[in-house]
């Protein structure tokens, strides 16, 4: 989740929406020019490419070719999409998919739309996992990851494509969101396999064939896995730390939790997205607090916790991490130079 304050002209808000007329038999280039009257350049291109199947490059080079005319059904879809977008519905929901980290993901109103800035959290997680493989000499198949509040599954699924052999558990309180995540796991795996095959990357393609399925669990934060009897044994100190049990402690826990305050002005621009995935009590910090306080129980020594947060929550995140025994605490700024991701490492107890 990532929020920027939209600058809106109050006079424009009271204007009646422009009537949308879409002539039949438009060339792809003509449809693109029409879409640009109602959408910004990037969204217009995404929409027309989605409708026609043309790549962005081919839209420019071949969009005026006579064999790339919109059929009647495509014309109807274009008009419907422009009308829905005019009512401020996000384009990702209209199309039913969006792009993140170079992959296409299915989305609907059960899940948040992925923001590009969340790639910062993903890249930091990739770096820490790679350090464990390279510096700590841990075999990938022995590395265990837990994502809390997976939503559409973007973070776990992208990590899975990069590290096919690590164990990944993903939780969400929403059964509808988990359904989307499970669909996306197969959808993205197919895309990755096709890309690797086209690049003749046989080694990584072979690794993908040894792909370990992500395990999804329904429930609120850590409660989603607490009903597992093996975790109960671990918490009762009946399970040794070096156990190979799949429910032993994690090397990395990551989350992009709700962090918007209940009375935030940002919510007026997010009415289409699930509010439970956006809003947290205690001025937006309640879920982050819950995660930080409970993560030490579930982390190995030298295990990392990393999470996304609001631009004004970096300092409180660091305070919570320190209070709960984490070391090497950090806050990472996003491309707008705003605090966006914080984390820390569990120390080794001598």
C-alpha positions in Angstrom: 0.0 0.0 0.0 1.3 3.5 -0.8 -0.5 6.8 -0.7 0.0 10.1 -2.3 -2.3 13.1 -1.8 -4.2 13.8 -4.9 -4.5 17.4 -5.9 -8.1 17.9 -6.9 -9.8 21.1 -8.1 -13.0 21.5 -6.1 -14.7 23.2 -9.0 -14.0 20.2 -11.3 -15.7 17.9 -8.7 -19.0 19.5 -9.3 -18.9 19.3 -13.1 -21.1 16.7 -14.8 -19.2 13.9 -16.4 -18.5 14.2 -20.1 -20.7 12.0 -22.3 -18.6 9.2 -23.8 -19.3 8.3 -27.4 -17.3 5.5 -28.9 -17.7 5.1 -32.7 -17.7 1.6 -34.1 -14.9 0.1 -36.3 -12.2 2.3 -34.8 -8.6 1.6 -35.6 -6.5 0.7 -32.5 -4.6 4.1 -32.9 -8.0 5.9 -33.1 -9.2 4.1 -30.0 -6.0 5.1 -28.2 -6.4 8.7 -29.1 -10.0 8.6 -27.9 -9.0 7.0 -24.6 -6.4 9.7 -24.0 -9.2 12.2 -23.8 -10.5 10.5 -20.7 -7.4 8.9 -19.2 -3.8 9.8 -18.6 -1.3 8.6 -21.2 -0.2 5.5 -19.3 -3.7 4.2 -18.5 -4.9 4.8 -22.1 -2.1 2.7 -23.4 -2.7 -0.1 -20.9 -6.4 -0.1 -21.7 -6.0 -0.3 -25.5 -3.2 -2.9 -25.3 -5.4 -5.0 -23.0 -8.4 -4.8 -25.4 -6.5 -5.4 -28.6 -3.7 -7.7 -27.5 -1.1 -5.4 -29.0 2.1 -4.6 -27.2 2.8 -1.0 -26.4 5.4 -0.9 -29.2 3.0 -2.5 -31.8 0.3 -0.1 -30.8 2.4 2.8 -31.9 3.9 1.1 -35.0 0.9 -0.8 -36.2 -2.1 0.8 -34.5 -3.1 2.4 -37.8 -3.0 -0.8 -39.8 -6.4 -1.7 -41.2 -6.3 -5.2 -39.7 -6.2 -3.7 -36.2 -9.8 -2.4 -35.9 -11.9 -2.8 -32.9 -14.6 -5.4 -33.2 -18.1 -4.6 -31.9 -17.5 -6.4 -28.6 -14.2 -4.5 -28.1 -16.0 -1.2 -28.8 -18.5 -2.1 -26.1 -15.8 -3.0 -23.6 -13.9 0.3 -24.3 -17.0 2.4 -23.7 -17.8 0.5 -20.5 -14.2 0.8 -19.3 -14.2 4.6 -19.9 -17.5 5.1 -18.1 -16.4 3.1 -15.1 -13.0 5.0 -15.0 -14.9 8.3 -15.2 -16.6 7.3 -11.9 -13.1 6.9 -10.4 -13.1 3.1 -10.4 -9.4 2.0 -10.6 -8.4 0.7 -14.0 -6.9 -2.5 -12.5 -10.4 -3.5 -11.2 -11.9 -2.7 -14.6 -9.4 -4.9 -16.4 -9.3 -7.5 -13.7 -5.5 -7.5 -13.6 -2.4 -5.3 -13.1 1.3 -5.5 -13.3 3.8 -5.8 -10.5 7.5 -6.6 -10.7 7.2 -7.5 -14.4 4.4 -10.0 -13.8 0.6 -9.7 -14.4 -1.6 -10.4 -11.4 -5.3 -10.9 -11.2 -7.1 -8.5 -8.9 -10.7 -7.8 -7.9 -12.3 -5.7 -5.1 -11.4 -8.4 -2.5 -7.7 -7.3 -2.7 -5.7 -4.1 -2.8 -4.3 -3.0 -6.1 -0.5 -3.5 -5.9 1.6 -0.3 -5.8 4.9 0.0 -7.5 6.5 1.3 -4.3 5.8 -2.0 -2.5 8.7 -3.4 -4.7 11.0 -1.7 -2.2 9.8 -4.2 0.4 10.2 -7.0 -2.0 13.7 -6.0 -3.0 14.8 -5.7 0.6 13.4 -9.2 1.3 15.3 -10.6 -1.8 18.5 -9.1 -0.5 18.1 -10.6 3.0 17.3 -14.1 1.6 20.2 -14.0 -0.8 22.5 -13.0 2.1 21.3 -16.0 4.1 22.2 -18.2 1.1 25.5 -16.6 0.3 26.9 -15.4 3.7 25.2 -17.8 6.2 25.5 -20.8 3.8 21.9 -21.9 4.3 20.5 -24.2 1.7 17.5 -22.5 -0.1 15.2 -25.5 0.8 15.9 -24.9 4.5 14.9 -21.2 4.4 11.4 -20.5 5.7 9.4 -17.4 5.0 6.1 -16.1 6.4 4.1 -13.4 4.8 1.3 -11.9 6.9 -1.7 -10.4 5.1 -0.8 -11.6 1.6 -3.8 -10.2 -0.2 -3.4 -10.9 -3.9 -0.1 -12.7 -3.1 2.2 -10.4 -5.0 5.1 -10.5 -2.5 5.1 -14.3 -1.7 4.6 -15.2 -5.4 7.4 -12.9 -6.6 9.7 -14.4 -4.0 8.7 -17.8 -5.1 9.8 -17.0 -8.7 13.2 -15.8 -7.6 13.7 -18.6 -5.0 11.8 -21.7 -6.2 13.0 -24.0 -3.4 12.4 -21.9 -0.2 9.4 -22.7 2.0 6.8 -19.9 2.0 3.8 -19.7 4.2 1.2 -16.9 3.5 -1.7 -15.8 5.6 -4.8 -13.6 5.2 -7.9 -13.1 7.1 -10.0 -12.9 3.9 -10.9 -16.2 2.2 -11.7 -14.2 -0.9 -8.3 -12.7 -1.0 -6.6 -16.1 -0.5 -8.7 -17.4 -3.5 -7.2 -14.6 -5.6 -3.7 -15.3 -4.3 -4.0 -19.0 -5.2 -5.1 -18.2 -8.7 -2.2 -15.8 -9.1 0.4 -18.4 -8.0 -0.4 -20.5 -11.0 -0.9 -17.5 -13.3 2.5 -16.0 -12.6 4.3 -19.4 -12.6 3.0 -19.9 -16.2 4.3 -16.4 -17.2 7.7 -17.0 -15.6 8.0 -20.4 -17.3 7.2 -18.9 -20.7 9.7 -16.1 -20.2 12.5 -18.5 -19.2 11.7 -20.7 -22.1 11.8 -17.8 -24.5 15.2 -16.8 -23.1 16.4 -20.4 -23.3 17.3 -20.1 -19.6 17.3 -23.9 -19.1 18.9 -23.9 -15.6 16.2 -21.6 -14.1 13.5 -23.4 -16.0 14.7 -26.6 -14.4 14.6 -24.9 -11.0 11.0 -23.8 -11.7 10.1 -27.4 -12.3 11.2 -28.1 -8.7 8.9 -25.3 -7.5 7.5 -25.7 -4.0 3.9 -24.6 -3.8 3.1 -21.7 -1.4 1.1 -22.8 1.6 -1.8 -20.5 2.3 -3.5 -20.2 5.7 -6.7 -18.3 6.6 -6.7 -16.2 9.8 -5.7 -13.0 11.4 -2.0 -12.4 11.4 -0.2 -15.1 13.4 -3.4 -16.8 14.5 -3.6 -18.2 11.0 -0.8 -20.7 11.9 -1.3 -21.0 15.6 -4.0 -23.7 15.3 -1.3 -26.0 13.9 -0.5 -28.6 16.5 3.1 -28.6 15.6 3.3 -24.9 16.3 1.6 -25.5 19.7 4.4 -27.9 20.5 7.0 -25.4 19.4 5.5 -22.7 21.6 5.5 -25.1 24.5 9.2 -25.5 23.9 8.8 -29.2 23.0 10.1 -28.6 19.5 13.9 -28.2 19.1 15.2 -25.0 17.3 17.0 -26.9 14.6 13.9 -29.0 13.7 13.3 -29.6 10.0 9.6 -29.4 10.7 7.8 -27.1 8.3 6.3 -25.2 11.2 9.6 -24.5 13.0 10.6 -20.8 13.2 11.1 -18.5 10.3 14.1 -16.9 8.7 12.1 -13.9 7.5 8.7 -12.5 8.3 7.3 -9.8 6.0 4.1 -7.8 5.9 2.3 -4.9 4.1 -0.4 -4.4 6.8 -3.1 -1.8 7.0 -1.6 1.5 8.2 -4.1 4.3 7.4 -5.8 6.0 10.4 -9.6 5.6 10.5 -10.2 9.3 10.0 -7.5 9.8 7.3 -8.4 12.1 4.3 -6.7 9.6 2.0 -9.6 7.2 2.4 -11.8 9.3 0.2 -9.7 8.4 -2.8 -9.7 4.7 -2.0 -13.5 3.9 -1.8 -13.3 1.0 -4.2 -10.6 -0.9 -2.3 -11.2 -3.2 0.7 -11.2 -1.0 3.8 -10.1 -3.8 6.1 -6.8 -4.0 4.1 -6.3 -0.3 4.5 -7.4 0.9 7.9 -5.9 0.2 11.3 -6.9 1.5 14.7 -4.6 3.6 17.0 -4.0 6.1 14.3 -3.0 3.4 11.8 -0.4 1.7 14.0 -2.4 -1.1 15.7 -1.6 -3.9 13.2 2.0 -3.0 12.9 2.2 -3.1 16.7 0.6 -6.5 16.8 3.0 -7.9 14.2 6.2 -6.4 15.9 5.2 -7.6 19.3 4.5 -11.2 18.3 7.1 -11.7 15.6 10.0 -12.6 18.0 8.1 -15.8 19.0 8.1 -17.0 15.4 11.5 -15.9 14.2 14.8 -17.8 14.4 17.9 -16.1 15.9 19.3 -13.9 13.0 15.8 -13.9 11.5 14.5 -10.7 10.0 11.1 -8.9 10.3 10.3 -6.3 7.6 7.1 -4.4 6.9 5.8 -1.5 4.9 4.2 1.5 6.7 3.0 5.1 6.3 5.4 7.9 5.5 4.9 9.3 9.1 5.3 5.9 10.9 9.1 5.3 10.5 10.0 6.6 14.0 7.3 4.8 15.9 8.1 1.6 13.9 11.7 1.8 15.1 10.6 2.4 18.7 8.4 -0.7 18.6 11.2 -2.8 17.1 13.7 -1.7 19.7 11.2 -2.3 22.5 10.6 -5.9 21.3 14.3 -6.8 21.2 15.2 -6.4 17.6 18.7 -5.2 16.5 20.1 -3.7 13.4 16.9 -1.7 13.1 16.5 0.3 9.9 14.0 2.4 7.9 14.2 2.5 4.2 13.0 5.5 2.2 11.0 5.1 -1.1 11.6 6.8 -4.4 9.9 10.0 -3.1 12.5 9.9 -0.2 9.7 9.1 2.3 10.1 6.5 5.1 8.4 3.4 3.7 9.8 0.1 5.0 11.2 -0.7 8.5 12.7 -3.8 9.9 15.1 -5.5 12.3 16.9 -8.7 13.2 16.4 -11.0 16.1 19.7 -11.3 18.0 21.6 -14.5 18.8 21.1 -15.2 22.5 24.4 -16.3 24.0 
